[in-house]
Amino acid sequence: MCTYRTDRVLLEGSGKGANGWFELKAATVYFDHPVSAPMEHALNIDFVNPELGPSARVAVELGRESALALARAITLMVEGSPVS
């Protein structure tokens, strides 16, 4: 089901797109119809650097269970890692 909710998160990191690595500035997260994934609805995440234009984007479409599994794995890794 589409939530029509979009969250934007400011980021510090890097992403690899068609033109190589670039600095990430933000991610847009929403649950909607995917463009490519073979499912009715997906958690869509666009990792972007708006300053670099449309080519500085990495898009991800995940099924609900995959998104939840990824969120759990990220939480476990970050909580168990030493702070640098």
Biotite code that builds the C-alpha atoms (Angstrom):
import biotite.structure as struc

atoms = struc.array([
    struc.Atom([0.000, 0.000, 0.000], chain_id="A", res_id=1, res_name="MET", atom_name="CA", element="C"),
    struc.Atom([1.307, 3.454, -0.884], chain_id="A", res_id=2, res_name="CYS", atom_name="CA", element="C"),
    struc.Atom([1.853, 5.648, 2.139], chain_id="A", res_id=3, res_name="THR", atom_name="CA", element="C"),
    struc.Atom([2.329, 8.902, 0.202], chain_id="A", res_id=4, res_name="TYR", atom_name="CA", element="C"),
    struc.Atom([4.900, 9.710, 2.883], chain_id="A", res_id=5, res_name="ARG", atom_name="CA", element="C"),
    struc.Atom([8.408, 10.676, 1.926], chain_id="A", res_id=6, res_name="THR", atom_name="CA", element="C"),
    struc.Atom([11.256, 11.141, 4.379], chain_id="A", res_id=7, res_name="ASP", atom_name="CA", element="C"),
    struc.Atom([14.543, 12.813, 3.573], chain_id="A", res_id=8, res_name="ARG", atom_name="CA", element="C"),
    struc.Atom([17.633, 12.009, 5.617], chain_id="A", res_id=9, res_name="VAL", atom_name="CA", element="C"),
    struc.Atom([20.859, 13.999, 5.481], chain_id="A", res_id=10, res_name="LEU", atom_name="CA", element="C"),
    struc.Atom([23.853, 11.687, 5.045], chain_id="A", res_id=11, res_name="LEU", atom_name="CA", element="C"),
    struc.Atom([27.603, 11.602, 5.281], chain_id="A", res_id=12, res_name="GLU", atom_name="CA", element="C"),
    struc.Atom([29.146, 8.927, 3.089], chain_id="A", res_id=13, res_name="GLY", atom_name="CA", element="C"),
    struc.Atom([29.833, 7.784, -0.466], chain_id="A", res_id=14, res_name="SER", atom_name="CA", element="C"),
    struc.Atom([27.903, 6.023, -3.191], chain_id="A", res_id=15, res_name="GLY", atom_name="CA", element="C"),
    struc.Atom([28.957, 4.447, -6.470], chain_id="A", res_id=16, res_name="LYS", atom_name="CA", element="C"),
    struc.Atom([26.993, 5.422, -9.563], chain_id="A", res_id=17, res_name="GLY", atom_name="CA", element="C"),
    struc.Atom([27.479, 5.099, -13.305], chain_id="A", res_id=18, res_name="ALA", atom_name="CA", element="C"),
    struc.Atom([30.324, 7.638, -13.214], chain_id="A", res_id=19, res_name="ASN", atom_name="CA", element="C"),
    struc.Atom([32.131, 6.154, -10.205], chain_id="A", res_id=20, res_name="GLY", atom_name="CA", element="C"),
    struc.Atom([32.182, 7.140, -6.541], chain_id="A", res_id=21, res_name="TRP", atom_name="CA", element="C"),
    struc.Atom([30.627, 10.379, -5.324], chain_id="A", res_id=22, res_name="PHE", atom_name="CA", element="C"),
    struc.Atom([29.896, 12.030, -1.978], chain_id="A", res_id=23, res_name="GLU", atom_name="CA", element="C"),
    struc.Atom([26.403, 11.315, -0.623], chain_id="A", res_id=24, res_name="LEU", atom_name="CA", element="C"),
    struc.Atom([24.466, 14.191, 0.889], chain_id="A", res_id=25, res_name="LYS", atom_name="CA", element="C"),
    struc.Atom([20.957, 12.758, 1.427], chain_id="A", res_id=26, res_name="ALA", atom_name="CA", element="C"),
    struc.Atom([18.587, 9.846, 1.002], chain_id="A", res_id=27, res_name="ALA", atom_name="CA", element="C"),
    struc.Atom([14.925, 10.011, 0.074], chain_id="A", res_id=28, res_name="THR", atom_name="CA", element="C"),
    struc.Atom([12.909, 7.109, 1.493], chain_id="A", res_id=29, res_name="VAL", atom_name="CA", element="C"),
    struc.Atom([9.339, 6.200, 0.529], chain_id="A", res_id=30, res_name="TYR", atom_name="CA", element="C"),
    struc.Atom([7.040, 3.169, 0.164], chain_id="A", res_id=31, res_name="PHE", atom_name="CA", element="C"),
    struc.Atom([5.387, 3.127, -3.251], chain_id="A", res_id=32, res_name="ASP", atom_name="CA", element="C"),
    struc.Atom([5.202, 1.318, -6.578], chain_id="A", res_id=33, res_name="HIS", atom_name="CA", element="C"),
    struc.Atom([8.697, 0.362, -7.742], chain_id="A", res_id=34, res_name="PRO", atom_name="CA", element="C"),
    struc.Atom([10.018, 1.310, -11.166], chain_id="A", res_id=35, res_name="VAL", atom_name="CA", element="C"),
    struc.Atom([11.921, -1.918, -11.795], chain_id="A", res_id=36, res_name="SER", atom_name="CA", element="C"),
    struc.Atom([11.488, -4.465, -8.962], chain_id="A", res_id=37, res_name="ALA", atom_name="CA", element="C"),
    struc.Atom([8.901, -7.160, -9.803], chain_id="A", res_id=38, res_name="PRO", atom_name="CA", element="C"),
    struc.Atom([6.502, -6.416, -6.941], chain_id="A", res_id=39, res_name="MET", atom_name="CA", element="C"),
    struc.Atom([3.408, -4.324, -6.315], chain_id="A", res_id=40, res_name="GLU", atom_name="CA", element="C"),
    struc.Atom([4.984, -2.080, -3.654], chain_id="A", res_id=41, res_name="HIS", atom_name="CA", element="C"),
    struc.Atom([8.530, -1.523, -2.433], chain_id="A", res_id=42, res_name="ALA", atom_name="CA", element="C"),
    struc.Atom([10.568, 0.516, -0.026], chain_id="A", res_id=43, res_name="LEU", atom_name="CA", element="C"),
    struc.Atom([12.351, 2.906, -2.373], chain_id="A", res_id=44, res_name="ASN", atom_name="CA", element="C"),
    struc.Atom([15.559, 4.636, -1.344], chain_id="A", res_id=45, res_name="ILE", atom_name="CA", element="C"),
    struc.Atom([17.316, 7.222, -3.482], chain_id="A", res_id=46, res_name="ASP", atom_name="CA", element="C"),
    struc.Atom([20.822, 8.044, -2.267], chain_id="A", res_id=47, res_name="PHE", atom_name="CA", element="C"),
    struc.Atom([21.773, 11.400, -3.800], chain_id="A", res_id=48, res_name="VAL", atom_name="CA", element="C"),
    struc.Atom([24.050, 14.396, -3.980], chain_id="A", res_id=49, res_name="ASN", atom_name="CA", element="C"),
    struc.Atom([21.812, 17.124, -5.438], chain_id="A", res_id=50, res_name="PRO", atom_name="CA", element="C"),
    struc.Atom([24.817, 19.416, -5.946], chain_id="A", res_id=51, res_name="GLU", atom_name="CA", element="C"),
    struc.Atom([26.199, 17.015, -8.572], chain_id="A", res_id=52, res_name="LEU", atom_name="CA", element="C"),
    struc.Atom([22.999, 16.649, -10.619], chain_id="A", res_id=53, res_name="GLY", atom_name="CA", element="C"),
    struc.Atom([20.859, 13.646, -11.594], chain_id="A", res_id=54, res_name="PRO", atom_name="CA", element="C"),
    struc.Atom([23.789, 11.330, -12.351], chain_id="A", res_id=55, res_name="SER", atom_name="CA", element="C"),
    struc.Atom([24.821, 11.412, -8.646], chain_id="A", res_id=56, res_name="ALA", atom_name="CA", element="C"),
    struc.Atom([22.070, 8.997, -7.591], chain_id="A", res_id=57, res_name="ARG", atom_name="CA", element="C"),
    struc.Atom([21.894, 5.397, -6.458], chain_id="A", res_id=58, res_name="VAL", atom_name="CA", element="C"),
    struc.Atom([18.356, 3.993, -6.368], chain_id="A", res_id=59, res_name="ALA", atom_name="CA", element="C"),
    struc.Atom([17.264, 0.901, -4.404], chain_id="A", res_id=60, res_name="VAL", atom_name="CA", element="C"),
    struc.Atom([13.868, -0.860, -4.401], chain_id="A", res_id=61, res_name="GLU", atom_name="CA", element="C"),
    struc.Atom([13.307, -3.472, -1.682], chain_id="A", res_id=62, res_name="LEU", atom_name="CA", element="C"),
    struc.Atom([10.414, -5.739, -0.803], chain_id="A", res_id=63, res_name="GLY", atom_name="CA", element="C"),
    struc.Atom([8.947, -5.277, 2.663], chain_id="A", res_id=64, res_name="ARG", atom_name="CA", element="C"),
    struc.Atom([10.664, -8.281, 4.268], chain_id="A", res_id=65, res_name="GLU", atom_name="CA", element="C"),
    struc.Atom([13.992, -7.431, 2.640], chain_id="A", res_id=66, res_name="SER", atom_name="CA", element="C"),
    struc.Atom([13.739, -3.846, 3.887], chain_id="A", res_id=67, res_name="ALA", atom_name="CA", element="C"),
    struc.Atom([13.033, -5.027, 7.432], chain_id="A", res_id=68, res_name="LEU", atom_name="CA", element="C"),
    struc.Atom([15.919, -7.528, 7.317], chain_id="A", res_id=69, res_name="ALA", atom_name="CA", element="C"),
    struc.Atom([18.269, -4.813, 6.065], chain_id="A", res_id=70, res_name="LEU", atom_name="CA", element="C"),
    struc.Atom([17.134, -2.392, 8.795], chain_id="A", res_id=71, res_name="ALA", atom_name="CA", element="C"),
    struc.Atom([17.790, -5.062, 11.453], chain_id="A", res_id=72, res_name="ARG", atom_name="CA", element="C"),
    struc.Atom([21.238, -5.846, 10.026], chain_id="A", res_id=73, res_name="ALA", atom_name="CA", element="C"),
    struc.Atom([22.189, -2.168, 9.880], chain_id="A", res_id=74, res_name="ILE", atom_name="CA", element="C"),
    struc.Atom([21.049, -1.626, 13.475], chain_id="A", res_id=75, res_name="THR", atom_name="CA", element="C"),
    struc.Atom([23.034, -4.656, 14.706], chain_id="A", res_id=76, res_name="LEU", atom_name="CA", element="C"),
    struc.Atom([26.182, -3.595, 12.854], chain_id="A", res_id=77, res_name="MET", atom_name="CA", element="C"),
    struc.Atom([26.074, 0.035, 13.956], chain_id="A", res_id=78, res_name="VAL", atom_name="CA", element="C"),
    struc.Atom([25.196, -0.717, 17.580], chain_id="A", res_id=79, res_name="GLU", atom_name="CA", element="C"),
    struc.Atom([27.966, -3.323, 17.808], chain_id="A", res_id=80, res_name="GLY", atom_name="CA", element="C"),
    struc.Atom([30.659, -1.193, 16.167], chain_id="A", res_id=81, res_name="SER", atom_name="CA", element="C"),
    struc.Atom([33.162, 0.942, 18.035], chain_id="A", res_id=82, res_name="PRO", atom_name="CA", element="C"),
    struc.Atom([32.575, 4.670, 17.709], chain_id="A", res_id=83, res_name="VAL", atom_name="CA", element="C"),
    struc.Atom([35.278, 6.326, 15.643], chain_id="A", res_id=84, res_name="SER", atom_name="CA", element="C"),
])
